[in-house]
């Protein structure tokens, strides 16, 4: 008799793990930039997720969340020329 109760309890946990968080909650909690500057919007290349952009503190460049088929990762926000968009010059000594 204990097996059906155990299966029933674990089914609830498994289904709860499949839920996706609300986008508004994710954006507020993750520190994404609410509105990008006009200068960035003017040069950004198409096809990038502008709803999930933040500044990388180590490089000073804009990065965005890329949701791939297996995982989500942060990649540099690129201009139409293919260059990363940064807020400041990167010091070569600090970059390594």
Secondary structure, 3 states (H helix, E strand, C coil): CHHHHHHHHHHHHHHHHCCCCCHHHHHHHHCCCCCCCHHHHHHECCCCCCCCEEECCCCCEEEEEEECCCCEEEEECEECCCCECECCCCCHHHHC
